[in-house]
Amino acid sequence: MATNLAETLDAALLRPGRFDRKIVVEQPDAEGRREVLDYYLSKVKHEPMPLDRMVSDTIGYTPVAIKYVINEATIHAHFDGRAAINYWDFTRAREVHEWGLRQPIRSMSYEERRRIAYHEAGHAYAMVKLLKKERLTKVTIVRHGNALGFAAWKPEEEIHTRTKEELLDRIKISVASRAAEELFLNLQMSGVTGDLQSATFHAAMMVGAYGMDNSYFSYLLFGLQGLSAPDVKPRVEAIIQEQYRQVKQLIENNREAVVAIAEALILRNELTDIDVNEILARIEAEHPYTPINAKKERTPFGFQPQRTLSTTTAVVRRNSRREQPSILPSPDVTIIEAKDRSQA
């Protein structure tokens, strides 16, 4: 017998002598996904495919999910008038599987598109700079399903555990959107509901389950309801506030890069990881990356106040006859030409 919900089985079925062995079937690992991809790709016409990249793209996928994505890729290629699928078809099918259909809102105003662009640019920049084992895959301001926009990442390898620093970075990424809203738009938007929920969940688990806040008491002894204990909230709030302060400083230190990502989003609607990396390479050539808590010295911009010369400066003018000194004055100094020594 096979089931995905073992906890719902009648206890009588699990008595000794009936089902003595329990085998847990997990999602396939990298080698398993490679074999599944090879198998289903062999059943459709396709162009040369970057199999290593596809193995990374499908971390967490079951064989059925991989089959579905490849079938959707063939449909996409068919409607595009092609007999063979390519990696672009596979990517579009994977995005539909993960995020839902693209549903652009054509009537959305420029101002609202701009707000969403800066919101998502905050997420995207924080992901690029803070993620160590994952990579940004896409940032968009086109509606997919119920999301007006999003920034998404993919793990580079299977990840089974998290460190405290990685969890804190996840919280920073979640609240980077609110930091960007306040820094660049001087407002707060309603689109942070999922962001705050994610930040609160990770902080609450650090406090009440993972022993990462100077206490080893586990509130999970009382179930998830234990995480709502009165003394948990202020500790969770303190963690989130500190991570917000740090990511806001990161964005402020590198505001030129965040602005460039946001403006590119307004212009193009969607950016891949390659697009974002190209933007950052160009911007950081002029404005080097400044990490959190590092003071950045910005180049003065605009007209600079005129410097008053405190002393008279002598400049030697060369001519065909001889060298004669002349005087560079401050604004209220009159030039007095020196007489020729032969006439003195």
C-alpha positions in Angstrom: 0.0 0.0 0.0 1.2 3.5 -0.8 0.0 6.8 0.6 1.0 10.5 0.9 -0.9 10.8 4.2 0.2 8.1 6.5 -1.2 9.9 9.5 -4.8 9.4 8.2 -4.5 5.6 8.0 -6.7 3.5 10.4 -4.6 2.3 13.3 -5.8 -1.2 12.6 -3.9 -1.3 9.4 -0.6 -0.5 11.1 -0.8 -3.3 13.7 2.3 -5.6 13.9 2.2 -8.3 11.3 0.3 -6.3 8.7 2.6 -3.5 7.5 5.8 -4.0 9.3 8.0 -1.9 7.0 7.6 1.7 6.3 9.6 3.1 3.3 9.8 6.8 2.8 10.2 7.9 -0.8 11.7 11.4 -1.0 12.1 13.6 -4.1 14.9 12.5 -6.3 18.4 13.9 -5.7 20.6 15.4 -8.5 21.5 12.1 -10.1 17.9 11.0 -9.9 16.6 14.1 -11.5 19.2 13.8 -14.3 17.9 10.3 -15.1 14.3 11.5 -15.1 15.1 14.4 -17.3 17.0 12.2 -19.7 14.1 9.8 -19.8 11.3 12.3 -20.6 13.4 14.4 -23.0 14.1 11.2 -25.0 10.3 11.1 -25.7 10.1 14.5 -27.3 12.0 16.4 -30.0 14.4 18.9 -28.4 17.3 21.1 -29.2 20.6 20.7 -27.2 19.6 21.3 -23.6 21.8 22.5 -20.6 21.1 19.5 -18.5 23.2 20.6 -15.5 21.2 23.8 -15.3 18.0 21.9 -15.6 19.0 19.6 -12.8 19.6 22.7 -10.6 16.3 24.3 -11.8 14.3 21.2 -10.6 15.5 20.8 -7.1 12.6 19.6 -5.0 10.7 18.3 -8.1 9.1 14.9 -8.2 9.3 12.8 -11.4 5.6 13.6 -12.1 6.4 17.3 -11.8 9.3 17.0 -14.3 7.1 15.1 -16.7 4.4 17.8 -16.5 6.9 20.6 -17.2 8.4 18.9 -20.2 4.9 18.2 -21.6 4.0 21.9 -21.0 7.2 22.8 -22.8 6.1 20.8 -25.9 2.8 22.7 -25.9 4.6 26.0 -25.7 6.8 25.1 -28.6 3.8 23.9 -30.7 1.9 27.2 -30.3 5.1 29.0 -31.2 5.3 27.0 -34.5 8.2 24.8 -33.6 8.5 21.0 -33.5 11.4 20.8 -31.1 11.5 22.3 -27.6 14.4 24.4 -26.2 15.5 25.5 -22.8 13.4 28.6 -23.1 10.3 26.5 -23.5 11.3 24.4 -20.5 11.8 27.6 -18.4 8.4 29.1 -19.3 6.7 25.8 -18.5 8.6 25.6 -15.2 7.6 29.2 -14.3 3.9 28.3 -15.0 4.2 25.3 -12.8 5.8 27.2 -9.9 4.2 30.7 -10.1 1.1 30.4 -12.3 0.2 31.9 -15.6 1.4 35.4 -16.7 -1.6 37.7 -16.5 -0.4 41.3 -17.2 -2.6 44.1 -16.0 -2.6 46.4 -19.0 -4.6 49.2 -17.2 -2.0 49.5 -14.3 -0.8 53.1 -14.0 2.8 54.1 -14.4 3.0 55.2 -10.7 1.8 51.8 -9.5 4.2 50.0 -11.8 7.0 52.1 -10.4 6.1 51.3 -6.8 6.1 47.6 -7.5 9.4 47.9 -9.4 11.2 49.5 -6.4 9.5 47.0 -4.0 10.8 44.0 -6.0 14.2 45.7 -6.7 14.8 45.7 -2.9 14.2 42.0 -2.8 16.3 41.2 -5.8 19.3 43.2 -4.7 19.2 41.7 -1.2 19.0 38.2 -2.8 22.0 38.8 -5.0 24.2 40.1 -2.1 23.0 37.9 0.8 22.3 34.4 -0.6 25.2 32.0 -0.5 23.8 28.7 -1.7 21.0 30.0 -3.9 20.8 32.3 -7.0 18.3 34.8 -8.1 16.4 33.4 -11.1 13.9 36.1 -12.0 12.4 39.4 -10.8 9.2 40.6 -12.4 6.4 43.2 -12.1 4.1 41.2 -14.3 1.2 39.5 -12.4 1.5 35.7 -12.0 -1.5 34.1 -10.3 -2.2 36.3 -7.2 1.2 38.0 -7.1 1.5 41.4 -8.7 5.3 40.9 -8.9 8.0 38.8 -7.3 11.7 38.1 -7.0 12.4 34.3 -7.0 15.5 32.3 -6.3 16.6 28.7 -6.7 19.0 26.7 -4.6 22.3 25.7 -6.3 22.3 22.3 -4.5 20.1 20.3 -2.2 19.9 22.1 1.2 18.8 20.1 4.3 19.8 22.4 7.2 20.1 26.1 7.8 22.5 28.1 10.0 21.5 31.1 12.1 23.2 33.5 9.7 21.3 32.1 6.7 18.0 32.5 8.5 18.9 36.1 9.4 19.7 36.7 5.8 16.3 35.3 4.8 14.6 37.8 7.1 16.7 40.6 5.6 15.5 39.6 2.1 11.9 39.5 3.3 11.9 43.0 4.7 14.2 44.5 2.0 11.0 45.4 0.0 9.8 47.7 2.8 13.2 49.3 3.1 13.2 50.1 -0.6 9.7 51.6 -0.4 10.7 53.9 2.4 14.1 54.9 1.0 13.1 55.5 -2.7 9.3 56.2 -2.5 8.9 57.6 0.9 5.8 55.5 1.6 4.7 52.1 2.8 2.7 49.7 0.6 0.2 47.0 1.4 2.1 44.4 -0.7 4.3 43.2 2.2 1.9 40.8 3.8 3.7 37.7 2.6 7.1 39.3 3.3 6.2 40.1 6.9 4.6 36.6 7.4 7.8 35.0 6.2 10.0 37.2 8.3 7.9 36.6 11.4 7.8 32.8 10.8 11.6 32.5 10.5 12.2 34.8 13.6 9.6 32.9 15.6 11.2 29.5 14.8 14.6 30.9 15.7 13.3 32.0 19.1 10.9 29.1 19.9 12.2 26.1 18.1 15.8 26.4 17.0 17.4 27.7 20.3 19.0 30.7 18.4 18.0 33.5 20.8 20.0 32.7 24.0 17.4 30.3 25.1 17.0 26.5 24.6 13.4 26.3 25.7 11.3 24.8 22.9 7.8 26.3 22.6 7.0 23.5 20.1 6.3 21.3 23.1 2.9 23.0 23.0 2.5 22.8 19.2 2.7 25.8 16.9 0.4 27.6 19.2 3.3 27.8 21.6 5.0 30.3 19.3 2.3 32.8 20.1 3.3 32.9 23.8 3.4 36.5 25.1 7.1 36.5 25.7 7.9 35.4 22.2 6.5 38.4 20.4 9.0 41.1 21.7 12.0 38.8 21.0 10.7 38.1 17.4 10.1 41.9 16.9 13.6 42.7 18.1 15.1 40.2 15.5 13.1 41.6 12.7 13.8 45.2 13.5 17.5 44.6 13.6 17.5 42.8 10.3 15.4 45.6 8.8 17.9 48.2 10.0 20.8 46.2 8.5 19.2 45.6 5.1 18.0 49.2 4.9 21.7 50.3 5.5 22.8 47.9 2.7 20.3 49.4 0.2 21.2 52.9 1.2 24.9 52.2 0.8 24.3 50.9 -2.7 21.3 52.9 -3.8 22.6 53.4 -7.3 22.5 49.7 -8.0 18.9 49.3 -6.6 17.7 52.3 -8.7 19.2 50.7 -11.8 17.4 47.4 -11.2 14.1 49.2 -10.5 14.3 51.4 -13.6 15.2 48.4 -15.8 12.1 46.6 -14.4 9.9 49.6 -15.3 11.3 49.5 -18.8 11.4 45.7 -19.4 8.9 44.3 -16.9 11.0 41.2 -16.2 14.7 40.5 -15.5 16.6 37.2 -15.3 19.6 36.6 -13.1 21.9 37.3 -16.1 20.2 40.7 -16.7 20.6 41.7 -13.0 24.2 40.6 -12.9 25.0 42.7 -16.0 23.3 45.7 -14.5 25.3 45.3 -11.3 28.6 44.9 -13.1 28.0 48.1 -15.0 26.9 50.1 -11.9 29.6 48.8 -9.6 32.3 49.7 -12.0 31.5 53.3 -11.0 30.0 52.8 -7.6 31.7 49.9 -5.8 29.7 47.6 -3.6 29.6 48.8 0.0 28.6 46.1 2.7 26.4 46.6 5.7 27.8 48.9 8.5 30.5 50.3 6.2 30.5 54.0 5.7 30.3 55.0 2.1 31.9 58.2 0.9 29.8 59.6 -1.9 31.3 61.9 -4.6 29.9 65.4 -4.3 27.4 66.2 -6.9 26.4 69.6 -8.4 28.1 73.0 -8.3 30.8 73.3 -5.7 31.5 76.5 -3.8 34.3 78.6 -5.2 37.6 78.3 -3.4 39.1 81.6 -2.2 42.8 81.8 -2.5 44.4 82.9 0.7 47.7 83.9 -0.9 48.8 85.2 -4.2 50.0 82.4 -6.5 52.8 83.1 -9.0 52.6 81.5 -12.4 55.5 81.6 -14.9 54.5 82.5 -18.4 57.0 81.4 -21.1 57.6 83.5 -24.2 60.3 83.8 -26.8 62.2 86.5 -25.0 62.2 85.5 -21.3 60.2 84.1 -18.5 57.9 86.7 -16.8 55.9 86.0 -13.7 52.2 86.8 -13.7 49.8 86.6 -10.8 46.6 84.5 -10.4 44.3 86.6 -8.2 41.4 85.7 -6.0 38.1 87.2 -7.2 38.8 90.6 -5.6 42.5 90.9 -6.5 43.7 93.1 -9.4 46.6 91.9 -11.5 49.6 94.2 -11.4 52.2 93.4 -14.1 55.8 93.5 -12.8 58.1 95.9 -14.5 61.1 94.7 -16.6 64.1 94.6 -14.3 66.0 96.5 -17.0 63.5 99.4 -16.5 63.5 99.2 -12.8 
